[in-house]
Amino acid sequence: MRFNAEELRERIAPLLQDNFQRFGELGAALSIWQNGEPLLDLHGGFRDTKREHPWTNDTIVLVWSATKGIGSACLLHALQENRIKIDRRVSEFWPEFGRSGKMDVTIAQMVSHSAGLCALDENVEVTEYDAVIHALERQTPLWRPGSTHGYHARTFGFLIDELVRRVARTSISKYWRTIFAEPLSLDFWIGLPEELNSRCATIYPAKAGTLAEPKNRPSGSDFYHDLATPGTLQRKTFTSPYGLNAVSAMNKPENRAREFVSFGGIGSASALAKFYAMLANDNQIDGRKFFANDTLNLMTTTISDGPDRVFEIPTAFSAGLMKDATKTERKLFGPSTYAFGHPGAGGSHAFADPENRIGFAYVMNQMEQSVLPNEKSLRLVDAMYPP
C-alpha cells in the first residue's frame, strides 16, 4: 500500500484540526513517513495554556512511556552487537539480578513484561538509580516468570537500562545519542540538555471528564478504580519506585534532564516517526542500516499475549515493543499484524508498520485520562489507511 501525500493530507488534516476544536487539544504534532521518506508533518496549537507560545516546527515535548520503545530498540541493538540471544538468562550478564528466585529469568521474559517485577516491595525513590537497581536485585517476582505478563510501568526502564550498562558499558541515554540520534539527526532525548528547555512544551495533566482511551475493557475490569486504590497491584506498579507522580514535576528542567528510560523521553513527532520509519523500511534510512534481520524479527514477533495482570485487558509485547493483542476490540497500531511501537500516557503514540513501510508518531502536551492511546491519535491512524 503506497500513500499519496496530498490525499493523505486531505484525510488527516481535518481530523487533526478537530482535535483542537472539538476534543480540547492544546498543542500537538503529527508525523507520517513511508518508504523512508516524510509524507506528512502537521502541527498546531500552543506550548502553554496561556497560549503565548505557539507550537512550531522545532517544538519538543515529553512523550512518557513512548520512551520505552526507544529504550528497547537500544537494548536489542546492544544485544545484537554483542551476539547475545534473548533466551539467555539476565543473571549471566547481571549476576546480582539472580537473587530472590530470579536466577533463571530470561531476557525475553524481562522485555516482554513477563518477569513479575512490575512493582517493588521496597520503598525507593525514582531519582535514586542505584537504590532502584539494588531493590530490583532483591525483589522476588510477583508471579512465576513467564507464566503471565503485566505492564512494568516504571521498573521496565531501570531493568533494560541496567542490562545495557552491563552489556555495552554505557547507559541507554548515551547509547541512543551515539548509535541512533546523532547519526540520524533525531531530535529526541532521554535526559534533556539544559539549553533545549526553551524549545520544550509544558506538559499538562488530564482534566476531569476529558476523552479517555477506547472502550475495550471487559466487564469486571476496572483498571482506573484499581489504579486509585492503595495496595492494589495497579497502584503499586505506577507508584514504585516512588516520586515524580505529579505531572507538573516533569516540567522542571532538573527532572527533564534525568535519564528516565520508562517515561522521560523528550522529542519531536518527526524524530519518533523517522526512527520507526527506519525500522519499517527494511531497516534502511539515509543510506544507513542498523539492525540485522533477526533483530527486527524480535520486534515484530509476539512473546506475551493475553490478559495483562496490570492493565486488566489483553495486551501483547514483542521484545520490548507493544503490539496489538490477538483478542482486542480496538487496534492501536493499524491493520497489520506486524506493526509494533509504544504509546505514552495521556495520548502520545508512535509505531512502525513494516508491512506498509510506515512510521507514525503523534505527540501532544494536554494529557487525557488514559494510559493507552485514545481516539485523538487512533482516529488519525484509522484515517491513514484507506478502506
Secondary structure, 3 states (H helix, E strand, C coil): CCCCHHHHHHHHHHHHHHHHHCCCCCEEEEEEEECCEEEEEEEEEECCCCCCCECCCCCEEECHHHHHHHHHHHHHHHHHHCCCCCCCEHHHCCHHHHCCCCCCCEHHHHHCCCCCCCCCCCCCECCCHHHHHHHHHHCCCCCCCCCCECCCCCHHHHHHHHHHHHHHCCCHHHHHHHHHHHHHCCCEEECCCHHHHHHECCCECCCCCCCECCCCCCCCCCHHHHHCCCCCHHHHHHHCCECCCCHHHHHCHHHHCCCCCCCCEEECHHHHHHHHHHHHCCCEECCEECCCHHHHHHHHCCCEEEEECCCCCEEEECCCCEECCCCCCCCCCCCCCCCEECCCCCCCEEEEECCCCEEEEEEECECCECCCCCHHHHHHHHHHCCC
